[in-house]
């Protein structure tokens, strides 16, 4: 059967969180940059579908194509790692330092990838800034302003609102990431993660990596938003909310619902030698040597 039981699922996601912290710097950068660009592309697909049909739910249904590509290719999406890496730290299969290193490097890589895609996309739809008639221009400007200005208008309360919306968002995104591991088949993985990701996008919640494309793209097109406003009233609090949502609403509840002393990763309460485990993981058994007599 392709279905992975919850008890095995917890061990699989914990192991995945450990492996993420063992990636080289170059791997984190490349995987994070690609993921940022892919989510930017998925966002433009969703906006285009919404504009063409007049039905936002159509865009929400199509948006998870980006997540499917990211997860199937084994790329780095920090909002998913916010759920997986803390579990590996709890199990002492990695360290806090390694986990924070992964988050920091991948976030910077997301900014680069999403920003690069934003530049290329806005340049193409405006014909190098000479034609602003494409309907997507105004759609992206409106989206960028909507993600910043209403929160700013409320003041300190707006920061709380955006954090809550980010927590609710990554509750769904983290569930989607974990559900990806509930199947061993490609089709099963895609279907499992599609449902919660569609939920978050249809509700208009705040996802840090999507915003790394949407708001800079809007600024490039002339949105009434500054870089400072972007970070103060959206990006920084959204990152915080995404972390809290992944850990408090998804990772810890699933972990404590299904983890037992039987399937707990470290034996006898002892810390695992992470470097030795990774080395063993990467080493394939040697082929037997034939000896001629």
C-alpha positions, 0 to 999 in steps of 0.5 A: 500500500502507498499509504504511510501510517501516522506512526511511521509518518512522524519518524519520516518527517523527523528524519527529513528535518534532520537531512535538511540541516545537513545540506551544504551551503550551495545546496541550500542556496540553489534549492531555496532560490528555485523554490522562491522563483517557482512560488512566484510563478505559481502566484502569477498563474493563480492571479491570471486564472482569477483575472480570466475567470473572475473567480478567485477560487479557480486561482486558489485551486491552481496555486498548489502546482508550485508546491507540488513542483517544489516538494517533488523536486526536493527543493527547500521551502522554509515554511515547510521546514519550520515544521520539520526541523524543530522536530529533528531538534527535539529528537536530538537528531540535529542541533539548534545551530544547524536548524537556524543556519538552514532557516537563515540561508534558505530565507535569503535564497528565497528572497533572491529567487522570488525577487529575480522572478519578479523582475523578469516577469514585470519586465516581460509584461510591461515590455521593458516598462513601456506598456502598462496595459496588461491586466496583470500589472494592476492586479499585482499592484492591488495585491501588493498594496492590499498586503501592506496598507490595511495593516499599516492603517490599523497601527500596532493592531495591524501587526497582530492581525498579520501575525495571526493570518500568517499563523493560520496560513502556515498551519495549512502549509505545514499540514500540506508539507507533512501530508506529502509524506503520507503517500509513497506514490507521486499521485498520492503525494500531490493530492495529499498536499494539494488540499490544505494549500488550496485552503490557505490560498483561497482564504487570502492568508499571509505566506512569507515566500509568496509575499517575497514575490508579490510585494516586490513585484508590485513595488517594481510596477509602481505600488504605493508601498516602500521597502520599509513598509513591506518589511515592517507591516508584512514580511517580518511579522509574516515570517514570525507568524509562519514559524509560530503556526508551523510549530504550534498548530502542526508540528507539535500536535502531530508529534505528540499525537503519534510519537511513542517510546516505541518509534522514538528516533534516539534510542534510550534517550541518548543523542544521535551522532548526526554526522555519523547518521548522515554518513551512513545514509549517504553510503551505499553497500559496496558491490561484492567482488568476484574472486577468480580462482 
